[in-house]
Amino acid sequence: MYLVKTVIKLLIAAALLNAIGRLGFASARYYQFKDQSQELVTFGADASPAELQNHILDSATALDLPLTVDDVEVTREGQYTRATASYTQPVEVFPSYIYPMAFRFTVQSISLGRAAAAPPVTN
């Protein structure tokens, strides 16, 4: 009887560790995607918003994330660039149980190269 209880406890612990691992993996890919998007926005001052959007979508594809063109928005107002992305990642935490994890972020950057030139100083 003691052996059966131990086996059941081990199966429950394994199922919980599997669920935590899968949820953690989905979260890790989200943070990696967010960091890559921040890098693209920060160093993409010469790229158009459409090009930045395509690069962000390429990053999502490389990470196997379920994003479409409608899930990513890139805007630029003068020297400010902002990218917003949102998606829902289905994660199978237990066999035949899918948990939808919703992710959303906004990254922004200021391009100093796009700033208006300061007027010359006269003495």
C-alpha positions as a Markdown table, in Angstrom:
| # | Residue | x | y | z |
|---|---|---|---|---|
| 1 | Met | 0.0 | 0.0 | 0.0 |
| 2 | Tyr | 2.8 | 2.4 | 0.8 |
| 3 | Leu | 4.4 | 1.8 | -2.6 |
| 4 | Val | 1.2 | 2.7 | -4.4 |
| 5 | Lys | 0.9 | 6.0 | -2.5 |
| 6 | Thr | 4.5 | 6.8 | -3.3 |
| 7 | Val | 4.0 | 6.1 | -7.0 |
| 8 | Ile | 0.9 | 8.3 | -7.1 |
| 9 | Lys | 2.8 | 11.1 | -5.4 |
| 10 | Leu | 5.7 | 10.8 | -7.8 |
| 11 | Leu | 3.3 | 10.9 | -10.8 |
| 12 | Ile | 1.6 | 14.0 | -9.5 |
| 13 | Ala | 4.9 | 15.7 | -8.9 |
| 14 | Ala | 6.1 | 14.8 | -12.4 |
| 15 | Ala | 2.9 | 16.2 | -13.9 |
| 16 | Leu | 3.3 | 19.4 | -11.9 |
| 17 | Leu | 6.9 | 19.8 | -12.9 |
| 18 | Asn | 6.0 | 19.2 | -16.5 |
| 19 | Ala | 3.3 | 21.9 | -16.4 |
| 20 | Ile | 5.7 | 24.3 | -14.7 |
| 21 | Gly | 8.4 | 23.6 | -17.2 |
| 22 | Arg | 6.1 | 24.2 | -20.2 |
| 23 | Leu | 4.7 | 27.4 | -18.7 |
| 24 | Gly | 8.2 | 28.6 | -17.9 |
| 25 | Phe | 9.4 | 27.8 | -21.5 |
| 26 | Ala | 6.5 | 29.9 | -23.0 |
| 27 | Ser | 7.4 | 32.7 | -20.6 |
| 28 | Ala | 11.1 | 32.5 | -21.5 |
| 29 | Arg | 10.3 | 32.8 | -25.2 |
| 30 | Tyr | 8.1 | 35.8 | -24.5 |
| 31 | Tyr | 10.9 | 37.6 | -22.7 |
| 32 | Gln | 13.4 | 36.7 | -25.4 |
| 33 | Phe | 11.0 | 38.0 | -28.1 |
| 34 | Lys | 10.4 | 41.2 | -26.1 |
| 35 | Asp | 14.2 | 41.8 | -25.7 |
| 36 | Gln | 14.8 | 41.2 | -29.4 |
| 37 | Ser | 11.9 | 43.6 | -30.3 |
| 38 | Gln | 13.4 | 46.2 | -27.9 |
| 39 | Glu | 16.8 | 45.8 | -29.7 |
| 40 | Leu | 15.2 | 46.2 | -33.1 |
| 41 | Val | 13.4 | 49.3 | -32.1 |
| 42 | Thr | 16.5 | 50.8 | -30.4 |
| 43 | Phe | 18.9 | 50.2 | -33.2 |
| 44 | Gly | 16.5 | 50.4 | -36.1 |
| 45 | Ala | 16.4 | 54.2 | -36.4 |
| 46 | Asp | 17.1 | 54.0 | -40.2 |
| 47 | Ala | 14.5 | 51.4 | -40.8 |
| 48 | Ser | 10.9 | 52.3 | -41.7 |
| 49 | Pro | 8.1 | 51.2 | -39.3 |
| 50 | Ala | 7.0 | 48.6 | -41.9 |
| 51 | Glu | 10.5 | 47.2 | -42.0 |
| 52 | Leu | 10.7 | 47.1 | -38.2 |
| 53 | Gln | 7.3 | 45.3 | -38.1 |
| 54 | Asn | 8.7 | 42.7 | -40.6 |
| 55 | His | 11.8 | 42.2 | -38.5 |
| 56 | Ile | 9.8 | 41.7 | -35.4 |
| 57 | Leu | 7.6 | 39.2 | -37.2 |
| 58 | Asp | 10.7 | 37.4 | -38.4 |
| 59 | Ser | 11.9 | 37.2 | -34.7 |
| 60 | Ala | 8.5 | 35.7 | -33.7 |
| 61 | Thr | 8.7 | 33.2 | -36.5 |
| 62 | Ala | 12.2 | 32.1 | -35.4 |
| 63 | Leu | 10.9 | 31.6 | -31.9 |
| 64 | Asp | 7.9 | 29.7 | -33.2 |
| 65 | Leu | 5.4 | 32.2 | -31.7 |
| 66 | Pro | 1.9 | 32.5 | -33.1 |
| 67 | Leu | 1.9 | 36.2 | -34.3 |
| 68 | Thr | 0.4 | 37.7 | -37.4 |
| 69 | Val | 0.8 | 41.1 | -39.1 |
| 70 | Asp | -2.2 | 42.3 | -37.1 |
| 71 | Asp | -0.6 | 41.4 | -33.8 |
| 72 | Val | 2.3 | 43.8 | -34.2 |
| 73 | Glu | 2.1 | 47.6 | -34.5 |
| 74 | Val | 5.0 | 49.9 | -35.0 |
| 75 | Thr | 4.6 | 53.7 | -35.0 |
| 76 | Arg | 7.1 | 56.5 | -35.3 |
| 77 | Glu | 6.5 | 60.1 | -34.3 |
| 78 | Gly | 9.5 | 62.2 | -34.9 |
| 79 | Gln | 12.4 | 60.7 | -32.9 |
| 80 | Tyr | 10.1 | 58.3 | -30.9 |
| 81 | Thr | 9.5 | 54.8 | -32.1 |
| 82 | Arg | 7.1 | 52.5 | -30.4 |
| 83 | Ala | 6.3 | 48.8 | -31.1 |
| 84 | Thr | 3.4 | 46.9 | -29.5 |
| 85 | Ala | 2.8 | 43.2 | -29.8 |
| 86 | Ser | 0.3 | 40.8 | -28.4 |
| 87 | Tyr | -0.5 | 37.2 | -28.9 |
| 88 | Thr | -1.9 | 34.1 | -27.1 |
| 89 | Gln | 0.3 | 31.1 | -26.8 |
| 90 | Pro | -1.6 | 27.8 | -26.2 |
| 91 | Val | 0.4 | 25.7 | -23.7 |
| 92 | Glu | -0.4 | 22.0 | -23.1 |
| 93 | Val | 0.1 | 21.9 | -19.3 |
| 94 | Phe | -1.4 | 18.5 | -18.8 |
| 95 | Pro | -2.2 | 15.9 | -21.4 |
| 96 | Ser | -5.3 | 17.1 | -23.3 |
| 97 | Tyr | -5.5 | 20.3 | -21.3 |
| 98 | Ile | -4.5 | 23.5 | -23.2 |
| 99 | Tyr | -3.9 | 26.7 | -21.2 |
| 100 | Pro | -4.0 | 29.9 | -23.3 |
| 101 | Met | -1.3 | 32.3 | -22.1 |
| 102 | Ala | -1.9 | 35.9 | -23.2 |
| 103 | Phe | 1.2 | 38.0 | -23.7 |
| 104 | Arg | 1.4 | 41.7 | -24.5 |
| 105 | Phe | 4.2 | 44.3 | -24.5 |
| 106 | Thr | 5.2 | 47.7 | -25.7 |
| 107 | Val | 8.8 | 48.7 | -26.3 |
| 108 | Gln | 9.9 | 52.2 | -27.3 |
| 109 | Ser | 13.0 | 54.1 | -28.1 |
| 110 | Ile | 14.2 | 57.6 | -28.8 |
| 111 | Ser | 16.6 | 58.0 | -31.7 |
| 112 | Leu | 19.0 | 60.8 | -31.0 |
| 113 | Gly | 20.0 | 60.9 | -34.7 |
| 114 | Arg | 16.4 | 62.0 | -35.5 |
| 115 | Ala | 16.3 | 64.8 | -33.1 |
| 116 | Ala | 16.0 | 68.3 | -34.4 |
| 117 | Ala | 19.3 | 70.1 | -34.7 |
| 118 | Ala | 19.9 | 72.7 | -32.1 |
| 119 | Pro | 20.3 | 76.3 | -33.2 |
| 120 | Pro | 23.9 | 77.5 | -33.4 |
| 121 | Val | 25.2 | 79.3 | -30.4 |
| 122 | Thr | 26.2 | 82.9 | -30.9 |
| 123 | Asn | 28.4 | 84.9 | -28.6 |
